């Protein structure tokens, strides 16, 4: 059996480790959130570029169609 002082130190060390794990987990969650936000922003920008390209293609096809008629 540990002396009361050693038990107290052991309990404090365990609590410190638990706190550190919680902090690391929260940090990882924040990193994951920021990565997801970045990927979503990139995806949104890609979609905007695709929409713009599609719109330009549609305008060009309409122009060709009108000049042929």
C-alpha positions, -999 to 999 in steps of 0.1 A, spaced: 0 0 0 13 35 -9 18 61 17 -8 89 16 16 114 1 26 89 -27 -11 82 -33 -18 119 -36 11 124 -60 -1 93 -81 -36 107 -82 -24 141 -93 -2 125 -120 -31 105 -133 -53 136 -133 -26 155 -151 -24 127 -177 -62 127 -182 -62 165 -186 -33 163 -212 -52 136 -232 -83 158 -232 -63 188 -244 -47 167 -271 -81 153 -282 -96 188 -283 -66 200 -304 -70 171 -328 -107 179 -331 -99 215 -339 -73 204 -365 -98 181 -381 -124 208 -382 -100 233 -399 -90 206 -424 -126 199 -432 -133 237 -435 -104 240 -459 -115 210 -480 -151 224 -481 -138 258 -493 -116 242 -519 -146 221 -531 -168 252 -532 -142 271 -553 -138 241 -576 -176 240 -581 -177 278 -588 -150 273 -615 -169 244 -630 -201 264 -631 -183 293 -647 -168 270 -673 -201 253 -680 -218 287 -684 -191 299 -708 -195 266 -728 -233 271 -729 -230 307 -741 -205 296 -768 -229 268 -780 -258 292 -781 -237 316 -801 -227 289 -826 -263 278 -829 -276 313 -835 -250 320 -862 -259 288 -880 -296 297 -881 
